[in-house]
Amino acid sequence: MTGYDRITFDPQILGGRACIRGMRMSVSLIVNLVANGMSAGQIQAEYPALEPEDIRQALQYAAALTNEEIHPLTGHPS
């Protein structure tokens, strides 16, 4: 996946999970906050180091991950 310049992976930060700009702020945390009803503004108020583009890219990245298809005949992702 390309085009996610704010999504970083570092084995030394949160075990290599997808994070925002090398901070200890995982993409999964942001997605979870949105899924549980927080707006982007509320998230930024709670985590002032985040920028609007960080939240947008986290959601775009998560959405892209959901595009994976499993083919029943092979059992392999495409």
mmJSON file of the N, C-alpha and C atoms, coordinates in Angstrom:
{"data_MODEL":{"atom_site":{
"group_PDB":["ATOM","ATOM","ATOM","ATOM","ATOM","ATOM","ATOM","ATOM","ATOM","ATOM","ATOM","ATOM","ATOM","ATOM","ATOM","ATOM","ATOM","ATOM","ATOM","ATOM","ATOM","ATOM","ATOM","ATOM","ATOM","ATOM","ATOM","ATOM","ATOM","ATOM","ATOM","ATOM","ATOM","ATOM","ATOM","ATOM","ATOM","ATOM","ATOM","ATOM","ATOM","ATOM","ATOM","ATOM","ATOM","ATOM","ATOM","ATOM","ATOM","ATOM","ATOM","ATOM","ATOM","ATOM","ATOM","ATOM","ATOM","ATOM","ATOM","ATOM","ATOM","ATOM","ATOM","ATOM","ATOM","ATOM","ATOM","ATOM","ATOM","ATOM","ATOM","ATOM","ATOM","ATOM","ATOM","ATOM","ATOM","ATOM","ATOM","ATOM","ATOM","ATOM","ATOM","ATOM","ATOM","ATOM","ATOM","ATOM","ATOM","ATOM","ATOM","ATOM","ATOM","ATOM","ATOM","ATOM","ATOM","ATOM","ATOM","ATOM","ATOM","ATOM","ATOM","ATOM","ATOM","ATOM","ATOM","ATOM","ATOM","ATOM","ATOM","ATOM","ATOM","ATOM","ATOM","ATOM","ATOM","ATOM","ATOM","ATOM","ATOM","ATOM","ATOM","ATOM","ATOM","ATOM","ATOM","ATOM","ATOM","ATOM","ATOM","ATOM","ATOM","ATOM","ATOM","ATOM","ATOM","ATOM","ATOM","ATOM","ATOM","ATOM","ATOM","ATOM","ATOM","ATOM","ATOM","ATOM","ATOM","ATOM","ATOM","ATOM","ATOM","ATOM","ATOM","ATOM","ATOM","ATOM","ATOM","ATOM","ATOM","ATOM","ATOM","ATOM","ATOM","ATOM","ATOM","ATOM","ATOM","ATOM","ATOM","ATOM","ATOM","ATOM","ATOM","ATOM","ATOM","ATOM","ATOM","ATOM","ATOM","ATOM","ATOM","ATOM","ATOM","ATOM","ATOM","ATOM","ATOM","ATOM","ATOM","ATOM","ATOM","ATOM","ATOM","ATOM","ATOM","ATOM","ATOM","ATOM","ATOM","ATOM","ATOM","ATOM","ATOM","ATOM","ATOM","ATOM","ATOM","ATOM","ATOM","ATOM","ATOM","ATOM","ATOM","ATOM","ATOM","ATOM","ATOM","ATOM","ATOM","ATOM","ATOM","ATOM","ATOM","ATOM","ATOM","ATOM","ATOM","ATOM","ATOM","ATOM","ATOM","ATOM"],
"id":[1,2,3,4,5,6,7,8,9,10,11,12,13,14,15,16,17,18,19,20,21,22,23,24,25,26,27,28,29,30,31,32,33,34,35,36,37,38,39,40,41,42,43,44,45,46,47,48,49,50,51,52,53,54,55,56,57,58,59,60,61,62,63,64,65,66,67,68,69,70,71,72,73,74,75,76,77,78,79,80,81,82,83,84,85,86,87,88,89,90,91,92,93,94,95,96,97,98,99,100,101,102,103,104,105,106,107,108,109,110,111,112,113,114,115,116,117,118,119,120,121,122,123,124,125,126,127,128,129,130,131,132,133,134,135,136,137,138,139,140,141,142,143,144,145,146,147,148,149,150,151,152,153,154,155,156,157,158,159,160,161,162,163,164,165,166,167,168,169,170,171,172,173,174,175,176,177,178,179,180,181,182,183,184,185,186,187,188,189,190,191,192,193,194,195,196,197,198,199,200,201,202,203,204,205,206,207,208,209,210,211,212,213,214,215,216,217,218,219,220,221,222,223,224,225,226,227,228,229,230,231,232,233,234],
"type_symbol":["N","C","C","N","C","C","N","C","C","N","C","C","N","C","C","N","C","C","N","C","C","N","C","C","N","C","C","N","C","C","N","C","C","N","C","C","N","C","C","N","C","C","N","C","C","N","C","C","N","C","C","N","C","C","N","C","C","N","C","C","N","C","C","N","C","C","N","C","C","N","C","C","N","C","C","N","C","C","N","C","C","N","C","C","N","C","C","N","C","C","N","C","C","N","C","C","N","C","C","N","C","C","N","C","C","N","C","C","N","C","C","N","C","C","N","C","C","N","C","C","N","C","C","N","C","C","N","C","C","N","C","C","N","C","C","N","C","C","N","C","C","N","C","C","N","C","C","N","C","C","N","C","C","N","C","C","N","C","C","N","C","C","N","C","C","N","C","C","N","C","C","N","C","C","N","C","C","N","C","C","N","C","C","N","C","C","N","C","C","N","C","C","N","C","C","N","C","C","N","C","C","N","C","C","N","C","C","N","C","C","N","C","C","N","C","C","N","C","C","N","C","C","N","C","C","N","C","C","N","C","C","N","C","C"],
"label_atom_id":["N","CA","C","N","CA","C","N","CA","C","N","CA","C","N","CA","C","N","CA","C","N","CA","C","N","CA","C","N","CA","C","N","CA","C","N","CA","C","N","CA","C","N","CA","C","N","CA","C","N","CA","C","N","CA","C","N","CA","C","N","CA","C","N","CA","C","N","CA","C","N","CA","C","N","CA","C","N","CA","C","N","CA","C","N","CA","C","N","CA","C","N","CA","C","N","CA","C","N","CA","C","N","CA","C","N","CA","C","N","CA","C","N","CA","C","N","CA","C","N","CA","C","N","CA","C","N","CA","C","N","CA","C","N","CA","C","N","CA","C","N","CA","C","N","CA","C","N","CA","C","N","CA","C","N","CA","C","N","CA","C","N","CA","C","N","CA","C","N","CA","C","N","CA","C","N","CA","C","N","CA","C","N","CA","C","N","CA","C","N","CA","C","N","CA","C","N","CA","C","N","CA","C","N","CA","C","N","CA","C","N","CA","C","N","CA","C","N","CA","C","N","CA","C","N","CA","C","N","CA","C","N","CA","C","N","CA","C","N","CA","C","N","CA","C","N","CA","C","N","CA","C","N","CA","C","N","CA","C","N","CA","C","N","CA","C","N","CA","C","N","CA","C"],
"label_alt_id":[null,null,null,null,null,null,null,null,null,null,null,null,null,null,null,null,null,null,null,null,null,null,null,null,null,null,null,null,null,null,null,null,null,null,null,null,null,null,null,null,null,null,null,null,null,null,null,null,null,null,null,null,null,null,null,null,null,null,null,null,null,null,null,null,null,null,null,null,null,null,null,null,null,null,null,null,null,null,null,null,null,null,null,null,null,null,null,null,null,null,null,null,null,null,null,null,null,null,null,null,null,null,null,null,null,null,null,null,null,null,null,null,null,null,null,null,null,null,null,null,null,null,null,null,null,null,null,null,null,null,null,null,null,null,null,null,null,null,null,null,null,null,null,null,null,null,null,null,null,null,null,null,null,null,null,null,null,null,null,null,null,null,null,null,null,null,null,null,null,null,null,null,null,null,null,null,null,null,null,null,null,null,null,null,null,null,null,null,null,null,null,null,null,null,null,null,null,null,null,null,null,null,null,null,null,null,null,null,null,null,null,null,null,null,null,null,null,null,null,null,null,null,null,null,null,null,null,null,null,null,null,null,null,null],
"label_comp_id":["MET","MET","MET","THR","THR","THR","GLY","GLY","GLY","TYR","TYR","TYR","ASP","ASP","ASP","ARG","ARG","ARG","ILE","ILE","ILE","THR","THR","THR","PHE","PHE","PHE","ASP","ASP","ASP","PRO","PRO","PRO","GLN","GLN","GLN","ILE","ILE","ILE","LEU","LEU","LEU","GLY","GLY","GLY","GLY","GLY","GLY","ARG","ARG","ARG","ALA","ALA","ALA","CYS","CYS","CYS","ILE","ILE","ILE","ARG","ARG","ARG","GLY","GLY","GLY","MET","MET","MET","ARG","ARG","ARG","MET","MET","MET","SER","SER","SER","VAL","VAL","VAL","SER","SER","SER","LEU","LEU","LEU","ILE","ILE","ILE","VAL","VAL","VAL","ASN","ASN","ASN","LEU","LEU","LEU","VAL","VAL","VAL","ALA","ALA","ALA","ASN","ASN","ASN","GLY","GLY","GLY","MET","MET","MET","SER","SER","SER","ALA","ALA","ALA","GLY","GLY","GLY","GLN","GLN","GLN","ILE","ILE","ILE","GLN","GLN","GLN","ALA","ALA","ALA","GLU","GLU","GLU","TYR","TYR","TYR","PRO","PRO","PRO","ALA","ALA","ALA","LEU","LEU","LEU","GLU","GLU","GLU","PRO","PRO","PRO","GLU","GLU","GLU","ASP","ASP","ASP","ILE","ILE","ILE","ARG","ARG","ARG","GLN","GLN","GLN","ALA","ALA","ALA","LEU","LEU","LEU","GLN","GLN","GLN","TYR","TYR","TYR","ALA","ALA","ALA","ALA","ALA","ALA","ALA","ALA","ALA","LEU","LEU","LEU","THR","THR","THR","ASN","ASN","ASN","GLU","GLU","GLU","GLU","GLU","GLU","ILE","ILE","ILE","HIS","HIS","HIS","PRO","PRO","PRO","LEU","LEU","LEU","THR","THR","THR","GLY","GLY","GLY","HIS","HIS","HIS","PRO","PRO","PRO","SER","SER","SER"],
"label_asym_id":["A","A","A","A","A","A","A","A","A","A","A","A","A","A","A","A","A","A","A","A","A","A","A","A","A","A","A","A","A","A","A","A","A","A","A","A","A","A","A","A","A","A","A","A","A","A","A","A","A","A","A","A","A","A","A","A","A","A","A","A","A","A","A","A","A","A","A","A","A","A","A","A","A","A","A","A","A","A","A","A","A","A","A","A","A","A","A","A","A","A","A","A","A","A","A","A","A","A","A","A","A","A","A","A","A","A","A","A","A","A","A","A","A","A","A","A","A","A","A","A","A","A","A","A","A","A","A","A","A","A","A","A","A","A","A","A","A","A","A","A","A","A","A","A","A","A","A","A","A","A","A","A","A","A","A","A","A","A","A","A","A","A","A","A","A","A","A","A","A","A","A","A","A","A","A","A","A","A","A","A","A","A","A","A","A","A","A","A","A","A","A","A","A","A","A","A","A","A","A","A","A","A","A","A","A","A","A","A","A","A","A","A","A","A","A","A","A","A","A","A","A","A","A","A","A","A","A","A","A","A","A","A","A","A"],
"label_entity_id":["1","1","1","1","1","1","1","1","1","1","1","1","1","1","1","1","1","1","1","1","1","1","1","1","1","1","1","1","1","1","1","1","1","1","1","1","1","1","1","1","1","1","1","1","1","1","1","1","1","1","1","1","1","1","1","1","1","1","1","1","1","1","1","1","1","1","1","1","1","1","1","1","1","1","1","1","1","1","1","1","1","1","1","1","1","1","1","1","1","1","1","1","1","1","1","1","1","1","1","1","1","1","1","1","1","1","1","1","1","1","1","1","1","1","1","1","1","1","1","1","1","1","1","1","1","1","1","1","1","1","1","1","1","1","1","1","1","1","1","1","1","1","1","1","1","1","1","1","1","1","1","1","1","1","1","1","1","1","1","1","1","1","1","1","1","1","1","1","1","1","1","1","1","1","1","1","1","1","1","1","1","1","1","1","1","1","1","1","1","1","1","1","1","1","1","1","1","1","1","1","1","1","1","1","1","1","1","1","1","1","1","1","1","1","1","1","1","1","1","1","1","1","1","1","1","1","1","1","1","1","1","1","1","1"],
"label_seq_id":[1,1,1,2,2,2,3,3,3,4,4,4,5,5,5,6,6,6,7,7,7,8,8,8,9,9,9,10,10,10,11,11,11,12,12,12,13,13,13,14,14,14,15,15,15,16,16,16,17,17,17,18,18,18,19,19,19,20,20,20,21,21,21,22,22,22,23,23,23,24,24,24,25,25,25,26,26,26,27,27,27,28,28,28,29,29,29,30,30,30,31,31,31,32,32,32,33,33,33,34,34,34,35,35,35,36,36,36,37,37,37,38,38,38,39,39,39,40,40,40,41,41,41,42,42,42,43,43,43,44,44,44,45,45,45,46,46,46,47,47,47,48,48,48,49,49,49,50,50,50,51,51,51,52,52,52,53,53,53,54,54,54,55,55,55,56,56,56,57,57,57,58,58,58,59,59,59,60,60,60,61,61,61,62,62,62,63,63,63,64,64,64,65,65,65,66,66,66,67,67,67,68,68,68,69,69,69,70,70,70,71,71,71,72,72,72,73,73,73,74,74,74,75,75,75,76,76,76,77,77,77,78,78,78],
"pdbx_PDB_ins_code":[null,null,null,null,null,null,null,null,null,null,null,null,null,null,null,null,null,null,null,null,null,null,null,null,null,null,null,null,null,null,null,null,null,null,null,null,null,null,null,null,null,null,null,null,null,null,null,null,null,null,null,null,null,null,null,null,null,null,null,null,null,null,null,null,null,null,null,null,null,null,null,null,null,null,null,null,null,null,null,null,null,null,null,null,null,null,null,null,null,null,null,null,null,null,null,null,null,null,null,null,null,null,null,null,null,null,null,null,null,null,null,null,null,null,null,null,null,null,null,null,null,null,null,null,null,null,null,null,null,null,null,null,null,null,null,null,null,null,null,null,null,null,null,null,null,null,null,null,null,null,null,null,null,null,null,null,null,null,null,null,null,null,null,null,null,null,null,null,null,null,null,null,null,null,null,null,null,null,null,null,null,null,null,null,null,null,null,null,null,null,null,null,null,null,null,null,null,null,null,null,null,null,null,null,null,null,null,null,null,null,null,null,null,null,null,null,null,null,null,null,null,null,null,null,null,null,null,null,null,null,null,null,null,null],
"Cartn_x":[0.841,0.0,0.884,0.547,1.307,0.378,0.977,0.185,-0.173,0.414,0.152,1.442,1.781,3.042,3.03,1.881,1.789,1.679,1.515,1.427,2.822,3.33,4.691,4.7,5.743,5.944,7.372,7.528,8.854,8.791,9.646,9.617,9.849,10.455,10.734,9.564,8.545,7.389,6.144,5.534,4.331,4.482,5.683,5.919,5.778,5.897,5.815,4.412,3.453,2.089,2.029,1.003,0.806,0.571,1.405,1.332,1.258,0.986,0.931,2.261,2.922,4.166,5.191,5.331,6.346,6.009,4.824,4.411,3.845,3.69,3.06,1.54,1.064,-0.367,-0.7,-1.376,-1.647,-2.852,-2.81,-3.944,-5.169,-4.972,-6.118,-6.787,-6.031,-6.634,-7.544,-7.062,-7.853,-9.126,-8.989,-10.158,-11.15,-10.653,-11.514,-12.254,-11.563,-12.209,-13.347,-13.096,-14.138,-15.293,-14.962,-15.998,-16.876,-16.324,-17.085,-17.705,-17.755,-18.541,-17.798,-16.483,-15.766,-15.595,-15.771,-15.528,-14.033,-13.62,-12.219,-11.841,-12.748,-12.483,-12.299,-13.122,-12.99,-11.672,-11.292,-10.029,-8.866,-8.902,-7.827,-7.792,-8.918,-8.943,-8.319,-8.551,-8.004,-6.525,-6.132,-4.746,-4.242,-3.805,-3.453,-2.293,-1.488,-0.384,-0.876,-2.104,-2.663,-3.127,-2.948,-3.417,-4.581,-5.435,-6.573,-6.156,-5.051,-4.582,-4.18,-3.685,-3.348,-4.591,-5.673,-6.923,-7.466,-7.44,-7.938,-7.169,-5.834,-5.03,-5.208,-5.381,-5.619,-6.893,-7.944,-9.203,-9.081,-8.359,-8.153,-7.361,-6.335,-5.511,-6.362,-7.158,-8.017,-9.03,-9.583,-10.538,-9.868,-8.647,-7.926,-7.683,-7.412,-7.178,-8.427,-9.595,-10.826,-11.162,-10.38,-10.612,-10.064,-9.374,-8.79,-9.897,-9.659,-10.623,-10.027,-10.827,-10.425,-11.212,-10.501,-11.151,-11.404,-12.661,-13.011,-12.33,-12.017,-11.405,-9.947,-9.251,-7.837,-7.559,-8.424,-8.208,-7.129,-6.637,-5.557,-6.1,-5.507,-5.897,-5.478,-6.205,-5.812,-5.128],
"Cartn_y":[-1.181,0.0,1.242,2.147,3.383,4.562,5.716,6.914,7.217,6.47,6.696,7.178,8.425,8.949,9.181,9.112,9.303,7.989,6.889,5.57,4.961,4.648,4.128,2.79,2.038,0.74,0.699,0.439,0.367,-0.73,-1.758,-2.836,-2.364,-1.198,-0.661,0.132,0.368,1.151,0.275,-0.034,-0.859,-2.172,-2.731,-4.031,-4.054,-2.911,-2.853,-2.656,-2.418,-2.162,-0.844,-0.695,0.541,1.688,2.722,3.885,5.16,6.236,7.558,8.265,8.567,9.358,8.938,7.653,7.169,7.387,7.896,8.098,6.782,6.716,5.548,5.705,5.965,6.141,5.223,4.115,3.132,3.516,3.058,3.233,2.56,1.395,0.674,1.479,2.234,3.064,4.111,4.779,5.823,5.235,4.115,3.472,3.062,2.538,2.134,3.336,4.444,5.649,6.114,6.125,6.523,5.52,4.232,3.188,3.291,3.853,3.993,5.381,6.131,7.363,8.67,8.651,9.926,10.575,11.874,12.628,12.935,13.346,13.724,14.86,15.81,16.916,16.455,15.511,14.976,14.218,13.48,12.736,13.705,14.763,15.769,16.472,16.714,17.354,16.439,15.142,14.163,13.882,13.946,13.663,14.822,15.92,17.139,16.985,15.953,15.757,15.29,14.784,14.328,15.505,15.365,16.355,15.749,16.581,16.044,15.014,15.259,14.334,12.983,12.97,11.703,10.827,11.424,10.69,10.221,11.097,10.745,9.568,9.613,8.525,7.228,7.324,6.112,5.42,6.19,5.618,5.098,5.811,5.343,4.038,3.966,2.759,1.576,1.777,0.704,0.284,1.234,0.917,0.101,0.457,-0.288,-1.729,-1.945,-3.305,-4.172,-3.565,-4.347,-4.769,-4.353,-4.731,-6.104,-6.739,-8.044,-9.057,-9.903,-10.932,-12.302,-13.205,-14.598,-15.382,-16.118,-16.912,-18.31,-18.725,-19.989,-21.208,-21.18,-22.343,-22.509,-21.407,-21.499,-21.212,-20.416,-20.03,-18.977,-18.432,-17.445,-16.051,-15.049,-13.654,-13.27,-12.369,-11.869,-10.539],
"Cartn_z":[0.0,0.0,0.0,-0.85,-0.912,-0.664,-0.453,-0.267,1.176,2.089,3.513,4.176,3.948,4.457,5.967,6.601,8.053,8.811,8.096,8.714,8.707,9.893,10.009,10.741,10.479,11.122,11.645,12.921,13.538,14.602,14.472,15.457,16.891,17.06,18.386,18.973,18.15,18.6,18.481,19.606,19.67,18.908,18.935,18.316,16.806,16.17,14.713,14.172,15.061,14.596,13.84,13.002,12.247,13.224,13.125,14.017,13.202,13.888,13.272,13.474,12.378,12.35,13.403,13.642,14.578,16.04,16.318,17.706,18.251,19.541,20.161,20.12,18.942,18.679,17.515,17.813,16.767,15.918,14.69,13.792,14.399,15.007,15.579,16.691,17.473,18.509,17.88,16.854,16.199,15.601,14.908,14.306,15.393,16.485,17.595,18.186,18.333,18.873,17.966,16.663,15.705,15.746,15.782,15.807,17.045,18.102,19.34,19.506,18.403,18.398,18.544,18.673,18.808,17.437,17.398,16.171,16.065,14.881,14.684,15.64,15.83,16.743,18.179,18.603,19.958,20.125,19.103,19.163,19.267,18.461,18.522,19.869,20.461,21.776,22.826,22.697,23.639,23.383,22.115,21.71,20.853,21.465,20.72,19.728,19.876,18.929,17.565,17.514,16.237,15.397,14.099,13.138,12.355,11.782,11.023,9.967,9.288,8.25,8.85,10.084,10.748,10.879,11.326,11.528,10.187,9.2,7.869,7.291,7.372,6.817,7.6,8.905,9.699,9.225,8.987,8.522,7.094,6.244,4.872,4.857,5.683,5.763,6.231,7.267,7.77,6.707,5.989,4.93,3.827,3.485,2.451,2.885,4.158,4.648,4.535,4.574,4.491,3.068,2.09,0.696,0.354,1.282,1.009,0.729,-0.265,-0.632,-0.392,0.105,0.23,-0.805,-1.634,-2.66,-2.122,-2.085,-1.446,-2.055,-3.335,-3.964,-3.573,-3.339,-3.006,-1.54,-0.914,0.471,0.629,-0.479,-0.423,-0.677,-0.007,-0.285,-1.682,-2.27,-3.6,-3.469],
"occupancy":[1.0,1.0,1.0,1.0,1.0,1.0,1.0,1.0,1.0,1.0,1.0,1.0,1.0,1.0,1.0,1.0,1.0,1.0,1.0,1.0,1.0,1.0,1.0,1.0,1.0,1.0,1.0,1.0,1.0,1.0,1.0,1.0,1.0,1.0,1.0,1.0,1.0,1.0,1.0,1.0,1.0,1.0,1.0,1.0,1.0,1.0,1.0,1.0,1.0,1.0,1.0,1.0,1.0,1.0,1.0,1.0,1.0,1.0,1.0,1.0,1.0,1.0,1.0,1.0,1.0,1.0,1.0,1.0,1.0,1.0,1.0,1.0,1.0,1.0,1.0,1.0,1.0,1.0,1.0,1.0,1.0,1.0,1.0,1.0,1.0,1.0,1.0,1.0,1.0,1.0,1.0,1.0,1.0,1.0,1.0,1.0,1.0,1.0,1.0,1.0,1.0,1.0,1.0,1.0,1.0,1.0,1.0,1.0,1.0,1.0,1.0,1.0,1.0,1.0,1.0,1.0,1.0,1.0,1.0,1.0,1.0,1.0,1.0,1.0,1.0,1.0,1.0,1.0,1.0,1.0,1.0,1.0,1.0,1.0,1.0,1.0,1.0,1.0,1.0,1.0,1.0,1.0,1.0,1.0,1.0,1.0,1.0,1.0,1.0,1.0,1.0,1.0,1.0,1.0,1.0,1.0,1.0,1.0,1.0,1.0,1.0,1.0,1.0,1.0,1.0,1.0,1.0,1.0,1.0,1.0,1.0,1.0,1.0,1.0,1.0,1.0,1.0,1.0,1.0,1.0,1.0,1.0,1.0,1.0,1.0,1.0,1.0,1.0,1.0,1.0,1.0,1.0,1.0,1.0,1.0,1.0,1.0,1.0,1.0,1.0,1.0,1.0,1.0,1.0,1.0,1.0,1.0,1.0,1.0,1.0,1.0,1.0,1.0,1.0,1.0,1.0,1.0,1.0,1.0,1.0,1.0,1.0,1.0,1.0,1.0,1.0,1.0,1.0,1.0,1.0,1.0,1.0,1.0,1.0],
"B_iso_or_equiv":[0.0,0.0,0.0,0.0,0.0,0.0,0.0,0.0,0.0,0.0,0.0,0.0,0.0,0.0,0.0,0.0,0.0,0.0,0.0,0.0,0.0,0.0,0.0,0.0,0.0,0.0,0.0,0.0,0.0,0.0,0.0,0.0,0.0,0.0,0.0,0.0,0.0,0.0,0.0,0.0,0.0,0.0,0.0,0.0,0.0,0.0,0.0,0.0,0.0,0.0,0.0,0.0,0.0,0.0,0.0,0.0,0.0,0.0,0.0,0.0,0.0,0.0,0.0,0.0,0.0,0.0,0.0,0.0,0.0,0.0,0.0,0.0,0.0,0.0,0.0,0.0,0.0,0.0,0.0,0.0,0.0,0.0,0.0,0.0,0.0,0.0,0.0,0.0,0.0,0.0,0.0,0.0,0.0,0.0,0.0,0.0,0.0,0.0,0.0,0.0,0.0,0.0,0.0,0.0,0.0,0.0,0.0,0.0,0.0,0.0,0.0,0.0,0.0,0.0,0.0,0.0,0.0,0.0,0.0,0.0,0.0,0.0,0.0,0.0,0.0,0.0,0.0,0.0,0.0,0.0,0.0,0.0,0.0,0.0,0.0,0.0,0.0,0.0,0.0,0.0,0.0,0.0,0.0,0.0,0.0,0.0,0.0,0.0,0.0,0.0,0.0,0.0,0.0,0.0,0.0,0.0,0.0,0.0,0.0,0.0,0.0,0.0,0.0,0.0,0.0,0.0,0.0,0.0,0.0,0.0,0.0,0.0,0.0,0.0,0.0,0.0,0.0,0.0,0.0,0.0,0.0,0.0,0.0,0.0,0.0,0.0,0.0,0.0,0.0,0.0,0.0,0.0,0.0,0.0,0.0,0.0,0.0,0.0,0.0,0.0,0.0,0.0,0.0,0.0,0.0,0.0,0.0,0.0,0.0,0.0,0.0,0.0,0.0,0.0,0.0,0.0,0.0,0.0,0.0,0.0,0.0,0.0,0.0,0.0,0.0,0.0,0.0,0.0,0.0,0.0,0.0,0.0,0.0,0.0],
"pdbx_formal_charge":[null,null,null,null,null,null,null,null,null,null,null,null,null,null,null,null,null,null,null,null,null,null,null,null,null,null,null,null,null,null,null,null,null,null,null,null,null,null,null,null,null,null,null,null,null,null,null,null,null,null,null,null,null,null,null,null,null,null,null,null,null,null,null,null,null,null,null,null,null,null,null,null,null,null,null,null,null,null,null,null,null,null,null,null,null,null,null,null,null,null,null,null,null,null,null,null,null,null,null,null,null,null,null,null,null,null,null,null,null,null,null,null,null,null,null,null,null,null,null,null,null,null,null,null,null,null,null,null,null,null,null,null,null,null,null,null,null,null,null,null,null,null,null,null,null,null,null,null,null,null,null,null,null,null,null,null,null,null,null,null,null,null,null,null,null,null,null,null,null,null,null,null,null,null,null,null,null,null,null,null,null,null,null,null,null,null,null,null,null,null,null,null,null,null,null,null,null,null,null,null,null,null,null,null,null,null,null,null,null,null,null,null,null,null,null,null,null,null,null,null,null,null,null,null,null,null,null,null,null,null,null,null,null,null],
"auth_seq_id":[1,1,1,2,2,2,3,3,3,4,4,4,5,5,5,6,6,6,7,7,7,8,8,8,9,9,9,10,10,10,11,11,11,12,12,12,13,13,13,14,14,14,15,15,15,16,16,16,17,17,17,18,18,18,19,19,19,20,20,20,21,21,21,22,22,22,23,23,23,24,24,24,25,25,25,26,26,26,27,27,27,28,28,28,29,29,29,30,30,30,31,31,31,32,32,32,33,33,33,34,34,34,35,35,35,36,36,36,37,37,37,38,38,38,39,39,39,40,40,40,41,41,41,42,42,42,43,43,43,44,44,44,45,45,45,46,46,46,47,47,47,48,48,48,49,49,49,50,50,50,51,51,51,52,52,52,53,53,53,54,54,54,55,55,55,56,56,56,57,57,57,58,58,58,59,59,59,60,60,60,61,61,61,62,62,62,63,63,63,64,64,64,65,65,65,66,66,66,67,67,67,68,68,68,69,69,69,70,70,70,71,71,71,72,72,72,73,73,73,74,74,74,75,75,75,76,76,76,77,77,77,78,78,78],
"auth_comp_id":["MET","MET","MET","THR","THR","THR","GLY","GLY","GLY","TYR","TYR","TYR","ASP","ASP","ASP","ARG","ARG","ARG","ILE","ILE","ILE","THR","THR","THR","PHE","PHE","PHE","ASP","ASP","ASP","PRO","PRO","PRO","GLN","GLN","GLN","ILE","ILE","ILE","LEU","LEU","LEU","GLY","GLY","GLY","GLY","GLY","GLY","ARG","ARG","ARG","ALA","ALA","ALA","CYS","CYS","CYS","ILE","ILE","ILE","ARG","ARG","ARG","GLY","GLY","GLY","MET","MET","MET","ARG","ARG","ARG","MET","MET","MET","SER","SER","SER","VAL","VAL","VAL","SER","SER","SER","LEU","LEU","LEU","ILE","ILE","ILE","VAL","VAL","VAL","ASN","ASN","ASN","LEU","LEU","LEU","VAL","VAL","VAL","ALA","ALA","ALA","ASN","ASN","ASN","GLY","GLY","GLY","MET","MET","MET","SER","SER","SER","ALA","ALA","ALA","GLY","GLY","GLY","GLN","GLN","GLN","ILE","ILE","ILE","GLN","GLN","GLN","ALA","ALA","ALA","GLU","GLU","GLU","TYR","TYR","TYR","PRO","PRO","PRO","ALA","ALA","ALA","LEU","LEU","LEU","GLU","GLU","GLU","PRO","PRO","PRO","GLU","GLU","GLU","ASP","ASP","ASP","ILE","ILE","ILE","ARG","ARG","ARG","GLN","GLN","GLN","ALA","ALA","ALA","LEU","LEU","LEU","GLN","GLN","GLN","TYR","TYR","TYR","ALA","ALA","ALA","ALA","ALA","ALA","ALA","ALA","ALA","LEU","LEU","LEU","THR","THR","THR","ASN","ASN","ASN","GLU","GLU","GLU","GLU","GLU","GLU","ILE","ILE","ILE","HIS","HIS","HIS","PRO","PRO","PRO","LEU","LEU","LEU","THR","THR","THR","GLY","GLY","GLY","HIS","HIS","HIS","PRO","PRO","PRO","SER","SER","SER"],
"auth_asym_id":["A","A","A","A","A","A","A","A","A","A","A","A","A","A","A","A","A","A","A","A","A","A","A","A","A","A","A","A","A","A","A","A","A","A","A","A","A","A","A","A","A","A","A","A","A","A","A","A","A","A","A","A","A","A","A","A","A","A","A","A","A","A","A","A","A","A","A","A","A","A","A","A","A","A","A","A","A","A","A","A","A","A","A","A","A","A","A","A","A","A","A","A","A","A","A","A","A","A","A","A","A","A","A","A","A","A","A","A","A","A","A","A","A","A","A","A","A","A","A","A","A","A","A","A","A","A","A","A","A","A","A","A","A","A","A","A","A","A","A","A","A","A","A","A","A","A","A","A","A","A","A","A","A","A","A","A","A","A","A","A","A","A","A","A","A","A","A","A","A","A","A","A","A","A","A","A","A","A","A","A","A","A","A","A","A","A","A","A","A","A","A","A","A","A","A","A","A","A","A","A","A","A","A","A","A","A","A","A","A","A","A","A","A","A","A","A","A","A","A","A","A","A","A","A","A","A","A","A","A","A","A","A","A","A"],
"auth_atom_id":["N","CA","C","N","CA","C","N","CA","C","N","CA","C","N","CA","C","N","CA","C","N","CA","C","N","CA","C","N","CA","C","N","CA","C","N","CA","C","N","CA","C","N","CA","C","N","CA","C","N","CA","C","N","CA","C","N","CA","C","N","CA","C","N","CA","C","N","CA","C","N","CA","C","N","CA","C","N","CA","C","N","CA","C","N","CA","C","N","CA","C","N","CA","C","N","CA","C","N","CA","C","N","CA","C","N","CA","C","N","CA","C","N","CA","C","N","CA","C","N","CA","C","N","CA","C","N","CA","C","N","CA","C","N","CA","C","N","CA","C","N","CA","C","N","CA","C","N","CA","C","N","CA","C","N","CA","C","N","CA","C","N","CA","C","N","CA","C","N","CA","C","N","CA","C","N","CA","C","N","CA","C","N","CA","C","N","CA","C","N","CA","C","N","CA","C","N","CA","C","N","CA","C","N","CA","C","N","CA","C","N","CA","C","N","CA","C","N","CA","C","N","CA","C","N","CA","C","N","CA","C","N","CA","C","N","CA","C","N","CA","C","N","CA","C","N","CA","C","N","CA","C","N","CA","C","N","CA","C","N","CA","C","N","CA","C","N","CA","C","N","CA","C"],
"pdbx_PDB_model_num":[1,1,1,1,1,1,1,1,1,1,1,1,1,1,1,1,1,1,1,1,1,1,1,1,1,1,1,1,1,1,1,1,1,1,1,1,1,1,1,1,1,1,1,1,1,1,1,1,1,1,1,1,1,1,1,1,1,1,1,1,1,1,1,1,1,1,1,1,1,1,1,1,1,1,1,1,1,1,1,1,1,1,1,1,1,1,1,1,1,1,1,1,1,1,1,1,1,1,1,1,1,1,1,1,1,1,1,1,1,1,1,1,1,1,1,1,1,1,1,1,1,1,1,1,1,1,1,1,1,1,1,1,1,1,1,1,1,1,1,1,1,1,1,1,1,1,1,1,1,1,1,1,1,1,1,1,1,1,1,1,1,1,1,1,1,1,1,1,1,1,1,1,1,1,1,1,1,1,1,1,1,1,1,1,1,1,1,1,1,1,1,1,1,1,1,1,1,1,1,1,1,1,1,1,1,1,1,1,1,1,1,1,1,1,1,1,1,1,1,1,1,1,1,1,1,1,1,1,1,1,1,1,1,1]
}}}
